[in-house]
Amino acid sequence: MKNKEAVSPIIGVVLLLAITIVLASVMFLWVSGIVLQSGSAPVGTLAVEKTGNSTLVNYTITLTAFRPRTDPKDIVCYFYDGNGVSKGRFDFPESPGQKKSITVNVNGNRNGNVNWTNDDNNMVSSYDVIHITIEVSTDKDRTLLSTYSFALRYKPDGALIAQADLS
Protein backbone atom coordinates (compact mmCIF):
# COMPACT_ATOMS: atom_id res chain seq x y z
CA MET A 1 0.00 0.00 0.00
CA LYS A 2 1.19 3.52 -0.84
CA ASN A 3 1.27 6.51 1.51
CA LYS A 4 -1.24 9.10 0.15
CA GLU A 5 -0.68 11.76 2.83
CA ALA A 6 1.81 13.75 0.70
CA VAL A 7 -0.67 14.35 -2.13
CA SER A 8 -3.40 16.06 -0.12
CA PRO A 9 -1.31 18.94 1.37
CA ILE A 10 0.19 19.79 -2.04
CA ILE A 11 -3.23 19.97 -3.71
CA GLY A 12 -4.55 22.03 -0.78
CA VAL A 13 -1.71 24.56 -1.07
CA VAL A 14 -2.16 24.86 -4.86
CA LEU A 15 -5.90 25.40 -4.44
CA LEU A 16 -5.38 28.05 -1.74
CA LEU A 17 -2.85 29.87 -3.94
CA ALA A 18 -5.17 29.74 -6.97
CA ILE A 19 -8.14 31.06 -4.98
CA THR A 20 -5.99 33.85 -3.47
CA ILE A 21 -4.70 34.91 -6.90
CA VAL A 22 -8.18 34.93 -8.43
CA LEU A 23 -9.64 36.97 -5.55
CA ALA A 24 -6.73 39.43 -5.66
CA SER A 25 -7.21 39.86 -9.43
CA VAL A 26 -10.94 40.48 -9.06
CA MET A 27 -10.34 43.06 -6.30
CA PHE A 28 -7.65 44.81 -8.38
CA LEU A 29 -9.94 45.08 -11.42
CA TRP A 30 -12.82 46.32 -9.30
CA VAL A 31 -10.75 49.02 -7.55
CA SER A 32 -9.00 50.14 -10.75
CA GLY A 33 -12.40 50.44 -12.45
CA ILE A 34 -13.60 52.78 -9.72
CA VAL A 35 -10.45 54.90 -9.89
CA LEU A 36 -10.55 55.15 -13.71
CA GLN A 37 -14.24 55.95 -13.72
CA SER A 38 -13.84 58.91 -11.37
CA GLY A 39 -11.23 60.51 -13.63
CA SER A 40 -13.02 59.91 -16.91
CA ALA A 41 -14.62 62.52 -19.13
CA PRO A 42 -18.07 63.87 -18.29
CA VAL A 43 -21.02 63.04 -20.54
CA GLY A 44 -23.95 65.22 -21.51
CA THR A 45 -26.58 66.30 -24.00
CA LEU A 46 -27.35 69.72 -25.46
CA ALA A 47 -30.52 71.51 -26.54
CA VAL A 48 -30.11 74.44 -28.97
CA GLU A 49 -32.46 77.39 -29.54
CA LYS A 50 -31.70 79.85 -32.34
CA THR A 51 -32.84 83.47 -32.65
CA GLY A 52 -31.44 86.54 -34.34
CA ASN A 53 -31.81 89.44 -36.70
CA SER A 54 -30.12 90.64 -39.89
CA THR A 55 -26.68 91.08 -38.33
CA LEU A 56 -26.61 88.68 -35.36
CA VAL A 57 -27.36 85.02 -34.76
CA ASN A 58 -28.04 84.08 -31.14
CA TYR A 59 -27.83 80.55 -29.78
CA THR A 60 -29.05 79.50 -26.38
CA ILE A 61 -27.49 76.13 -25.60
CA THR A 62 -28.80 74.29 -22.57
CA LEU A 63 -26.90 71.39 -21.05
CA THR A 64 -29.97 69.20 -20.59
CA ALA A 65 -27.90 66.48 -18.97
CA PHE A 66 -24.34 66.75 -17.74
CA ARG A 67 -22.49 64.57 -15.25
CA PRO A 68 -20.40 64.67 -13.26
CA ARG A 69 -20.09 68.35 -12.35
CA THR A 70 -16.88 69.62 -13.95
CA ASP A 71 -14.51 72.55 -13.61
CA PRO A 72 -15.06 74.92 -16.58
CA LYS A 73 -11.28 75.03 -17.14
CA ASP A 74 -11.50 71.38 -18.27
CA ILE A 75 -13.94 72.07 -21.15
CA VAL A 76 -13.23 73.30 -24.67
CA CYS A 77 -15.99 74.38 -27.10
CA TYR A 78 -15.85 73.76 -30.86
CA PHE A 79 -17.81 74.67 -33.98
CA TYR A 80 -17.70 71.97 -36.68
CA ASP A 81 -18.88 72.15 -40.28
CA GLY A 82 -20.87 69.34 -41.93
CA ASN A 83 -17.64 67.43 -42.67
CA GLY A 84 -16.46 67.51 -39.06
CA VAL A 85 -13.80 70.17 -39.70
CA SER A 86 -13.27 72.62 -36.85
CA LYS A 87 -14.44 76.14 -37.74
CA GLY A 88 -13.80 77.71 -34.37
CA ARG A 89 -12.64 76.84 -30.89
CA PHE A 90 -12.69 78.57 -27.52
CA ASP A 91 -12.15 77.72 -23.87
CA PHE A 92 -15.29 77.56 -21.77
CA PRO A 93 -15.83 80.80 -19.79
CA GLU A 94 -14.08 80.48 -16.43
CA SER A 95 -16.91 82.02 -14.43
CA PRO A 96 -20.65 82.56 -14.89
CA GLY A 97 -21.55 85.90 -16.44
CA GLN A 98 -18.07 86.41 -17.89
CA LYS A 99 -18.40 87.65 -21.48
CA LYS A 100 -15.79 86.11 -23.74
CA SER A 101 -14.91 87.05 -27.34
CA ILE A 102 -14.86 84.27 -29.92
CA THR A 103 -14.17 83.87 -33.63
CA VAL A 104 -16.02 81.47 -35.94
CA ASN A 105 -15.03 80.84 -39.56
CA VAL A 106 -18.17 81.37 -41.67
CA ASN A 107 -17.10 82.50 -45.18
CA GLY A 108 -14.21 84.16 -43.37
CA ASN A 109 -13.81 84.89 -39.69
CA ARG A 110 -16.86 86.23 -37.87
CA ASN A 111 -16.69 87.76 -34.42
CA GLY A 112 -18.95 86.86 -31.59
CA ASN A 113 -19.17 86.46 -27.87
CA VAL A 114 -20.21 83.85 -25.35
CA ASN A 115 -21.27 83.80 -21.73
CA TRP A 116 -22.39 81.11 -19.34
CA THR A 117 -25.28 81.08 -16.85
CA ASN A 118 -24.84 78.83 -13.83
CA ASP A 119 -26.23 78.37 -10.36
CA ASP A 120 -24.01 75.56 -9.09
CA ASN A 121 -20.89 77.03 -7.45
CA ASN A 122 -18.97 77.74 -10.66
CA MET A 123 -19.01 74.10 -11.79
CA VAL A 124 -20.47 73.07 -15.14
CA SER A 125 -23.53 70.91 -14.51
CA SER A 126 -26.96 69.97 -15.86
CA TYR A 127 -29.27 72.83 -16.89
CA ASP A 128 -26.47 75.36 -17.27
CA VAL A 129 -26.98 77.69 -20.23
CA ILE A 130 -24.43 78.94 -22.77
CA HIS A 131 -25.38 82.09 -24.71
CA ILE A 132 -23.53 82.55 -28.01
CA THR A 133 -23.91 85.57 -30.31
CA ILE A 134 -22.22 85.56 -33.73
CA GLU A 135 -22.08 88.50 -36.15
CA VAL A 136 -23.16 87.61 -39.70
CA SER A 137 -23.17 89.85 -42.75
CA THR A 138 -25.34 87.98 -45.28
CA ASP A 139 -28.09 85.39 -45.52
CA LYS A 140 -25.47 83.09 -47.06
CA ASP A 141 -23.47 83.32 -43.81
CA ARG A 142 -26.59 82.60 -41.76
CA THR A 143 -27.41 79.57 -43.94
CA LEU A 144 -23.87 78.21 -43.74
CA LEU A 145 -23.77 78.67 -39.97
CA SER A 146 -26.98 76.64 -39.66
CA THR A 147 -25.10 73.63 -41.13
CA TYR A 148 -22.56 73.74 -38.29
CA SER A 149 -22.63 71.85 -35.01
CA PHE A 150 -21.49 72.89 -31.55
CA ALA A 151 -19.51 70.50 -29.37
CA LEU A 152 -18.07 70.33 -25.88
CA ARG A 153 -14.84 68.38 -25.38
CA TYR A 154 -13.02 67.35 -22.22
CA LYS A 155 -9.66 69.13 -22.24
CA PRO A 156 -7.53 66.50 -20.42
CA ASP A 157 -8.12 63.74 -23.00
CA GLY A 158 -10.07 65.41 -25.85
CA ALA A 159 -13.10 63.17 -25.34
CA LEU A 160 -16.41 64.36 -26.80
CA ILE A 161 -18.84 65.33 -24.04
CA ALA A 162 -21.80 66.43 -26.17
CA GLN A 163 -22.58 67.74 -29.66
CA ALA A 164 -25.64 69.34 -31.25
CA ASP A 165 -26.52 70.80 -34.65
CA LEU A 166 -26.98 74.58 -34.88
CA SER A 167 -29.81 74.34 -37.41
C-alpha positions as CSV (number, residue, x, y, z in Angstrom):
1,M,0.0,0.0,0.0
2,K,1.2,3.5,-0.8
3,N,1.3,6.5,1.5
4,K,-1.2,9.1,0.2
5,E,-0.7,11.8,2.8
6,A,1.8,13.7,0.7
7,V,-0.7,14.4,-2.1
8,S,-3.4,16.1,-0.1
9,P,-1.3,18.9,1.4
10,I,0.2,19.8,-2.0
11,I,-3.2,20.0,-3.7
12,G,-4.5,22.0,-0.8
13,V,-1.7,24.6,-1.1
14,V,-2.2,24.9,-4.9
15,L,-5.9,25.4,-4.4
16,L,-5.4,28.0,-1.7
17,L,-2.9,29.9,-3.9
18,A,-5.2,29.7,-7.0
19,I,-8.1,31.1,-5.0
20,T,-6.0,33.9,-3.5
21,I,-4.7,34.9,-6.9
22,V,-8.2,34.9,-8.4
23,L,-9.6,37.0,-5.6
24,A,-6.7,39.4,-5.7
25,S,-7.2,39.9,-9.4
26,V,-10.9,40.5,-9.1
27,M,-10.3,43.1,-6.3
28,F,-7.7,44.8,-8.4
29,L,-9.9,45.1,-11.4
30,W,-12.8,46.3,-9.3
31,V,-10.8,49.0,-7.6
32,S,-9.0,50.1,-10.8
33,G,-12.4,50.4,-12.5
34,I,-13.6,52.8,-9.7
35,V,-10.5,54.9,-9.9
36,L,-10.5,55.2,-13.7
37,Q,-14.2,56.0,-13.7
38,S,-13.8,58.9,-11.4
39,G,-11.2,60.5,-13.6
40,S,-13.0,59.9,-16.9
41,A,-14.6,62.5,-19.1
42,P,-18.1,63.9,-18.3
43,V,-21.0,63.0,-20.5
44,G,-23.9,65.2,-21.5
45,T,-26.6,66.3,-24.0
46,L,-27.3,69.7,-25.5
47,A,-30.5,71.5,-26.5
48,V,-30.1,74.4,-29.0
49,E,-32.5,77.4,-29.5
50,K,-31.7,79.9,-32.3
51,T,-32.8,83.5,-32.7
52,G,-31.4,86.5,-34.3
53,N,-31.8,89.4,-36.7
54,S,-30.1,90.6,-39.9
55,T,-26.7,91.1,-38.3
56,L,-26.6,88.7,-35.4
57,V,-27.4,85.0,-34.8
58,N,-28.0,84.1,-31.1
59,Y,-27.8,80.6,-29.8
60,T,-29.0,79.5,-26.4
61,I,-27.5,76.1,-25.6
62,T,-28.8,74.3,-22.6
63,L,-26.9,71.4,-21.0
64,T,-30.0,69.2,-20.6
65,A,-27.9,66.5,-19.0
66,F,-24.3,66.8,-17.7
67,R,-22.5,64.6,-15.3
68,P,-20.4,64.7,-13.3
69,R,-20.1,68.4,-12.4
70,T,-16.9,69.6,-14.0
71,D,-14.5,72.5,-13.6
72,P,-15.1,74.9,-16.6
73,K,-11.3,75.0,-17.1
74,D,-11.5,71.4,-18.3
75,I,-13.9,72.1,-21.1
76,V,-13.2,73.3,-24.7
77,C,-16.0,74.4,-27.1
78,Y,-15.9,73.8,-30.9
79,F,-17.8,74.7,-34.0
80,Y,-17.7,72.0,-36.7
81,D,-18.9,72.1,-40.3
82,G,-20.9,69.3,-41.9
83,N,-17.6,67.4,-42.7
84,G,-16.5,67.5,-39.1
85,V,-13.8,70.2,-39.7
86,S,-13.3,72.6,-36.8
87,K,-14.4,76.1,-37.7
88,G,-13.8,77.7,-34.4
89,R,-12.6,76.8,-30.9
90,F,-12.7,78.6,-27.5
91,D,-12.2,77.7,-23.9
92,F,-15.3,77.6,-21.8
93,P,-15.8,80.8,-19.8
94,E,-14.1,80.5,-16.4
95,S,-16.9,82.0,-14.4
96,P,-20.7,82.6,-14.9
97,G,-21.6,85.9,-16.4
98,Q,-18.1,86.4,-17.9
99,K,-18.4,87.6,-21.5
100,K,-15.8,86.1,-23.7
101,S,-14.9,87.1,-27.3
102,I,-14.9,84.3,-29.9
103,T,-14.2,83.9,-33.6
104,V,-16.0,81.5,-35.9
105,N,-15.0,80.8,-39.6
106,V,-18.2,81.4,-41.7
107,N,-17.1,82.5,-45.2
108,G,-14.2,84.2,-43.4
109,N,-13.8,84.9,-39.7
110,R,-16.9,86.2,-37.9
111,N,-16.7,87.8,-34.4
112,G,-18.9,86.9,-31.6
113,N,-19.2,86.5,-27.9
114,V,-20.2,83.9,-25.4
115,N,-21.3,83.8,-21.7
116,W,-22.4,81.1,-19.3
117,T,-25.3,81.1,-16.9
118,N,-24.8,78.8,-13.8
119,D,-26.2,78.4,-10.4
120,D,-24.0,75.6,-9.1
121,N,-20.9,77.0,-7.5
122,N,-19.0,77.7,-10.7
123,M,-19.0,74.1,-11.8
124,V,-20.5,73.1,-15.1
125,S,-23.5,70.9,-14.5
126,S,-27.0,70.0,-15.9
127,Y,-29.3,72.8,-16.9
128,D,-26.5,75.4,-17.3
129,V,-27.0,77.7,-20.2
130,I,-24.4,78.9,-22.8
131,H,-25.4,82.1,-24.7
132,I,-23.5,82.6,-28.0
133,T,-23.9,85.6,-30.3
134,I,-22.2,85.6,-33.7
135,E,-22.1,88.5,-36.1
136,V,-23.2,87.6,-39.7
137,S,-23.2,89.8,-42.7
138,T,-25.3,88.0,-45.3
139,D,-28.1,85.4,-45.5
140,K,-25.5,83.1,-47.1
141,D,-23.5,83.3,-43.8
142,R,-26.6,82.6,-41.8
143,T,-27.4,79.6,-43.9
144,L,-23.9,78.2,-43.7
145,L,-23.8,78.7,-40.0
146,S,-27.0,76.6,-39.7
147,T,-25.1,73.6,-41.1
148,Y,-22.6,73.7,-38.3
149,S,-22.6,71.8,-35.0
150,F,-21.5,72.9,-31.6
151,A,-19.5,70.5,-29.4
152,L,-18.1,70.3,-25.9
153,R,-14.8,68.4,-25.4
154,Y,-13.0,67.3,-22.2
155,K,-9.7,69.1,-22.2
156,P,-7.5,66.5,-20.4
157,D,-8.1,63.7,-23.0
158,G,-10.1,65.4,-25.8
159,A,-13.1,63.2,-25.3
160,L,-16.4,64.4,-26.8
161,I,-18.8,65.3,-24.0
162,A,-21.8,66.4,-26.2
163,Q,-22.6,67.7,-29.7
164,A,-25.6,69.3,-31.2
165,D,-26.5,70.8,-34.6
166,L,-27.0,74.6,-34.9
167,S,-29.8,74.3,-37.4
